[in-house]
């Protein structure tokens, strides 16, 4: 049988299919495998993320401890706990610095 996912993608509207249990199991397995691959890619990307210390962030952004605390509380720049240490995502800092340059 033709790949069920490609049939669904290529269908111009609603369709009616008759599939065997075996085909349905194969389709569900392919969906699960695809989801696992996407999740693995996201996890790998997250592991590449660089984290900065509070001191590094204060220097880069030109702010004090109180400002970082307020930003965390408001959700503007969320702190991440790594063990018992507070860190900030480098991508979040880049976003903030980019917003500041635009304003």
Number of C-alpha atoms within 10 A of each C-alpha: 6 7 11 17 12 9 12 13 9 9 9 8 7 7 8 5 9 7 10 10 9 9 15 13 11 14 15 14 12 15 13 12 12 12 12 12 12 12 12 12 12 11 11 11 10 10 9 8 10 11 19 17 14 17 12 13 20 15 10 12 14 9 12 13 12 9 13 19 14 13 14 15 12 10 10 12 19 17 22 15 10 10 7 7 10 13 20 21 17 15 13 15 17 13 11 14 13 11 10 10 7 6 5
